[in-house]
Amino acid sequence: MNRVKAFRLTNSLIHQLTDCVAVVVLAGAVTAGQQGDRSRTEALARRATERQQALQREADQLASEERTLLNDLRGLELERQIKTAAVRSAGAAAAEVAADLAATAGRIDELEQQDLAERPDVRARLVEIYKLGRARYLRLLLATADVRQFGRATRMVAALAELDRDRVVTHQRTLDSLRSARSELQERSRRGQALRAEAERTERAAIAAARARSDRIRDIDQRRDLNAQLIGELQAAQQRLQITLRDLSTGSSAVEPAALPLRPFRGALEWPVPGAVRRRFGQAAGTASESKGIEIAAPEGTPVQAFHDGVVAFAEPFTGFGNLVILDHGGQTFSLYGDLLEIGVKRGSRVERGQPVGTSGSAPTGSPGLYLELRVDGRAVDPLQWLKKR
């Protein structure tokens, strides 16, 4: 009887000890799990802080560039006003030159009419002089019979000679003036056209430079607005992470998995596999339609790593994509890893950044590599704009 009681007591003690050990083991497992969640959440918080600092540095750089561009724009606006004034001045000068040219053209017409009118008289007089021969006016003097008329004849011959010389000189001057006026007309017209063309060219250049800087400032404003939005998303994510850390510290059993949004990491995502881009976004290959993703060359069996945290939304073969894994990153953002040799994750499981989702296989063309696609708000975007530059 005593042995039975002793056996029962011993058995009861063993059960109690077993229960205690199970509780301790379970508590240890929970504590270890919470410790892992805490480490992961702290790592996400650090990553969010680092990315927020990078975005802030970019925002500061954009602000500095915008200030420089605004200063340039003020200088260009002043230059544009100067060039516009120069164009107006050139236009006024051109109008003045045009008026002068019109007057010169009128003078040329007069000279041409005068030249035409004088030619018969000069031609006739030259013929008469030629008929007189070398003696010319001496024959006229010798032809005078009355000595008393000799003085008068002498004065008449001298007057005729002077008149002939004046006619010849006047005609030559008329021709010289005509040539000079034509030359001046051509030169002033050339200078006026060159002056106006230069003024208009410099004005167009100033306007184009000002427009380019205005467009750049508009682009910077849009990027700064986007940066502010992304920083806001990261700050909200950090607040959620702090709440998660607090809940983990208090031992809460209903702790939501910590996560970071994808959008703030545009241009900072790691490449899923090393290798050159074989086919770019939007590029057609043969009879295939334009690609909505990129193909990265990689040997078969290369581990394919997730470039951002997410939940596996799809993990099985799919027509046209081979073995396909789709990760849901939240906020209507998804990444697709296609042409996999093997799938290493299951649907519904959570994947950390850098965790393998499978291994690379071969494209339908037979070339080994990975097909990568990124969808934001339901539309495909160029993954190269989201991956790190290299």
HELIX and SHEET records of a PDB file:
HELIX    1   1 ASN A    2  LEU A  132  1                                 131    
HELIX    2   2 TYR A  137  LEU A  142  1                                   6    
HELIX    3   3 VAL A  147  GLN A  149  5                                   3    
HELIX    4   4 PHE A  150  THR A  250  1                                 101    
HELIX    5   5 ARG A  263  PHE A  265  5                                   3    
HELIX    6   6 PRO A  383  GLN A  385  5                                   3    
SHEET    1   A 7 VAL A 277  ARG A 279  0                                        
SHEET    2   A 7 ILE A 294  ALA A 297 -1                                        
SHEET    3   A 7 PRO A 368  VAL A 376 -1                                        
SHEET    4   A 7 THR A 333  ILE A 343 -1                                        
SHEET    5   A 7 GLY A 322  GLY A 330 -1                                        
SHEET    6   A 7 GLY A 310  PHE A 318 -1                                        
SHEET    7   A 7 ARG A 350  VAL A 351 -1                                        
SHEET    1   B 5 VAL A 277  ARG A 279  0                                        
SHEET    2   B 5 ILE A 294  ALA A 297 -1                                        
SHEET    3   B 5 PRO A 368  VAL A 376 -1                                        
SHEET    4   B 5 PRO A 356  SER A 362 -1                                        
SHEET    5   B 5 PRO A 303  GLN A 305 -1                                        
SHEET    1   C 4 VAL A 277  ARG A 279  0                                        
SHEET    2   C 4 ILE A 294  ALA A 297 -1                                        
SHEET    3   C 4 PRO A 368  VAL A 376 -1                                        
SHEET    4   C 4 ARG A 379  VAL A 381 -1                                        
END                                                                             
